Amino acid sequence: MADFGGSDLEAFRADARTWLEDNFPKSLRGDPETLQALAMSPAEATGDWAVWKERMGARGWGVPTWPAAYGGGGLAPSEARVLQQEMAAIGAVNPIGGMGVGMFGPTLLEYGTEEQKQKWIPDIVTAKIRWCQGFSEPGAGSDLASLQTRAEDKGDHFLVNGSKIWTSGAQYADMIFCLVRTDTTKKHEGISFVVFEMHQPGVEVRPILLIAGNSPFCETFITDVKVPKENLIGPLNGGWSVAKRLLQHERSGMNGSRGGGVKPDALGVIAKKYVGADDQGRLADSDLRTRIVMNEIDQKALQLTVRRAALEAKGNSGPSAATSIMKNANMKVAQDRAELTLEFMGHQGLGWSGDGFSDEERAAVRSWLSGKAGSIYGGSNEVQNNIISKRILGLPDLTQSH
Ligand SMILES: Cc1cc2nc3c(=O)[nH]c(=O)nc-3n(C[C@H](O)[C@H](O)[C@H](O)COP(=O)(O)OP(=O)(O)OC[C@H]3O[C@@H](n4cnc5c(N)ncnc54)[C@H](O)[C@@H]3O)c2cc1C
């Protein structure tokens, strides 16, 4: 794919601006934060948000650099950046997301057959089908390769039996990408990567209530589910490599600013409401002020590093083991921010419900609680540290972690 510069890029910018002006509904302008929440919400899109989603899906601009042959935008990276800038300028948020876009799609583009790409990518591009991830099991989290969900070869199909846990969004998903054991005599080399429908007899989903008060994930029980052989992604017993690649894509989506509730640059302003200001108008508590500034510096340094890593990766083969560093750094900054927020809110930062607490205070508590998951999902901090030591620092391999 050619990368454009100069006047070509400016011509693209003009086209993109016109298209966005014509297609991004006026009613959605001016409140990107609400749109961001809509983009993350598992609820079915309605009204003008549904219109915007349909238009972006049809144009392929939700996945701007994916091949046009499967409905993607077919844009060069430089054009995708321009598109992003033009969207940001009018407060437009990408409505096409989820695990299909962030995890399974890019993995399928790399490992899938032509038929598989034709079959599944177009519905990911338009976000028509929702996907979930069936990796973890009760006895296989960090040591994922211990998974026991069994897929027996029955000629034209696999018969799958077992159970998965922490399956995010399984209660809303249409399809699952799932790791199964196809050879019981080997560990990593006995795993295959399959996909199958969630809405069928034999798939049972039970939501789990999280400490933050919602049910973002589920137990998923799989009993005598027939999976057609054409739903095997990558080689038989070669699913471990496919899974590792998918996890890199998953972690590369975790390097923005997440968790923590309060926007990074708003921390000092909100803190002043609780702690007050000194005679120079600065946050009165100098120790707290220093720690807030340190957090903001860490946040900015992280953003710049993520941008630099993305530029360096340009032209290479996508995300690498370095995503583990970004994931750990991002979760640390976000969790520190959440801790600082509760600290300056004092008693008001302990509210769960009731009139004694503002919406902002209740949201801060829930974000603090749900943010705890950030150093667990996608592989815990310790597991990322193992990957960093092994794959980046080249230290001896003493673990079997993913
Ligand atoms: C919010 C959330 C969403 C999730 N969504 C999904 C999903 O959609 N699909 C899915 O398949 N999974 C999902 N997970 C599961 C997640 O990937 C696992 O929770 C994670 O990999 C840890 O596994 P575990 O929970 O079994 O903990 P364990 O593996 O039992 O780990 C327990 C503790 O031991 C530490 N530990 C384990 N092994 C080592 C080691 N070798 N070295 C050092 N320390 C070690 C861990 O760091 C951790 O602190 C989700 C988890 C959360 C919290």
The ligand as an SDF file (V2000), in Angstrom:
LIG
                    3D

 53 58  0  0  0  0  0  0  0  0999 V2000
  -11.9850   -7.5510   33.6190 C   0  0  0  0  0  0  0  0  0  0  0  0
  -11.4020   -8.8150   33.0500 C   0  0  0  0  0  0  0  0  0  0  0  0
  -11.7790   -9.2040   31.7830 C   0  0  0  0  0  0  0  0  0  0  0  0
  -11.2840  -10.3970   31.2520 C   0  0  0  0  0  0  0  0  0  0  0  0
  -11.7180  -10.7880   30.0090 N   0  0  0  0  0  0  0  0  0  0  0  0
  -11.3150  -11.9690   29.5110 C   0  0  0  0  0  0  0  0  0  0  0  0
  -11.8450  -12.4510   28.2630 C   0  0  0  0  0  0  0  0  0  0  0  0
  -12.6660  -11.7880   27.6010 O   0  0  0  0  0  0  0  0  0  0  0  0
  -11.4620  -13.6570   27.8250 N   0  0  0  0  0  0  0  0  0  0  0  0
  -10.5620  -14.4220   28.4890 C   0  0  0  0  0  0  0  0  0  0  0  0
  -10.2430  -15.4920   28.0040 O   0  0  0  0  0  0  0  0  0  0  0  0
  -10.0250  -14.0050   29.6770 N   0  0  0  0  0  0  0  0  0  0  0  0
  -10.4040  -12.8080   30.1860 C   0  0  0  0  0  0  0  0  0  0  0  0
   -9.8950  -12.3750   31.4070 N   0  0  0  0  0  0  0  0  0  0  0  0
   -9.0220  -13.2650   32.1470 C   0  0  0  0  0  0  0  0  0  0  0  0
   -7.5860  -12.7930   32.2830 C   0  0  0  0  0  0  0  0  0  0  0  0
   -6.8610  -12.9680   31.1020 O   0  0  0  0  0  0  0  0  0  0  0  0
   -6.9990  -13.6060   33.4540 C   0  0  0  0  0  0  0  0  0  0  0  0
   -7.6940  -13.2220   34.6210 O   0  0  0  0  0  0  0  0  0  0  0  0
   -5.5300  -13.3590   33.6210 C   0  0  0  0  0  0  0  0  0  0  0  0
   -4.8140  -13.9050   32.5450 O   0  0  0  0  0  0  0  0  0  0  0  0
   -5.0060  -13.9520   34.9640 C   0  0  0  0  0  0  0  0  0  0  0  0
   -5.3850  -15.2820   35.0830 O   0  0  0  0  0  0  0  0  0  0  0  0
   -6.1040  -15.8190   36.4260 P   0  0  0  0  0  0  0  0  0  0  0  0
   -7.2500  -14.9010   36.6980 O   0  0  0  0  0  0  0  0  0  0  0  0
   -6.4050  -17.2590   36.2220 O   0  0  0  0  0  0  0  0  0  0  0  0
   -5.0420  -15.6230   37.5750 O   0  0  0  0  0  0  0  0  0  0  0  0
   -3.8310  -16.5930   37.9380 P   0  0  0  0  0  0  0  0  0  0  0  0
   -3.1770  -17.0480   36.6770 O   0  0  0  0  0  0  0  0  0  0  0  0
   -4.3190  -17.6500   38.8640 O   0  0  0  0  0  0  0  0  0  0  0  0
   -2.8510  -15.6270   38.6780 O   0  0  0  0  0  0  0  0  0  0  0  0
   -2.9910  -15.3090   40.0670 C   0  0  0  0  0  0  0  0  0  0  0  0
   -1.8230  -14.4420   40.4760 C   0  0  0  0  0  0  0  0  0  0  0  0
   -0.5760  -15.1500   40.3110 O   0  0  0  0  0  0  0  0  0  0  0  0
    0.3190  -14.4050   39.5170 C   0  0  0  0  0  0  0  0  0  0  0  0
    1.0860  -15.3040   38.6400 N   0  0  0  0  0  0  0  0  0  0  0  0
    0.6200  -16.3560   37.9480 C   0  0  0  0  0  0  0  0  0  0  0  0
    1.6030  -16.9350   37.2360 N   0  0  0  0  0  0  0  0  0  0  0  0
    2.7220  -16.2240   37.4790 C   0  0  0  0  0  0  0  0  0  0  0  0
    4.0760  -16.3270   37.0220 C   0  0  0  0  0  0  0  0  0  0  0  0
    4.4580  -17.2740   36.1700 N   0  0  0  0  0  0  0  0  0  0  0  0
    4.9690  -15.4240   37.4920 N   0  0  0  0  0  0  0  0  0  0  0  0
    4.5990  -14.4530   38.3760 C   0  0  0  0  0  0  0  0  0  0  0  0
    3.3240  -14.3170   38.8330 N   0  0  0  0  0  0  0  0  0  0  0  0
    2.4040  -15.1930   38.3930 C   0  0  0  0  0  0  0  0  0  0  0  0
   -0.5550  -13.5080   38.6580 C   0  0  0  0  0  0  0  0  0  0  0  0
    0.1520  -12.3460   38.2400 O   0  0  0  0  0  0  0  0  0  0  0  0
   -1.6770  -13.1690   39.6160 C   0  0  0  0  0  0  0  0  0  0  0  0
   -1.3030  -12.1040   40.4490 O   0  0  0  0  0  0  0  0  0  0  0  0
  -10.3700  -11.1830   31.9830 C   0  0  0  0  0  0  0  0  0  0  0  0
   -9.9750  -10.7750   33.2670 C   0  0  0  0  0  0  0  0  0  0  0  0
  -10.4910   -9.6130   33.8040 C   0  0  0  0  0  0  0  0  0  0  0  0
  -10.0720   -9.2140   35.1690 C   0  0  0  0  0  0  0  0  0  0  0  0
  1  2  1  0
  2  3  1  0
  2 52  2  0
  3  4  2  0
  4  5  1  0
  4 50  1  0
  5  6  2  0
  6  7  1  0
  6 13  1  0
  7  8  2  0
  7  9  1  0
  9 10  1  0
 10 11  2  0
 10 12  1  0
 12 13  2  0
 13 14  1  0
 14 15  1  0
 14 50  1  0
 15 16  1  0
 16 17  1  0
 16 18  1  0
 18 19  1  0
 18 20  1  0
 20 21  1  0
 20 22  1  0
 22 23  1  0
 23 24  1  0
 24 25  2  0
 24 26  1  0
 24 27  1  0
 27 28  1  0
 28 29  2  0
 28 30  1  0
 28 31  1  0
 31 32  1  0
 32 33  1  0
 33 34  1  0
 33 48  1  0
 34 35  1  0
 35 36  1  0
 35 46  1  0
 36 37  1  0
 36 45  1  0
 37 38  2  0
 38 39  1  0
 39 40  1  0
 39 45  2  0
 40 41  1  0
 40 42  2  0
 42 43  1  0
 43 44  2  0
 44 45  1  0
 46 47  1  0
 46 48  1  0
 48 49  1  0
 50 51  2  0
 51 52  1  0
 52 53  1  0
M  END
$$$$
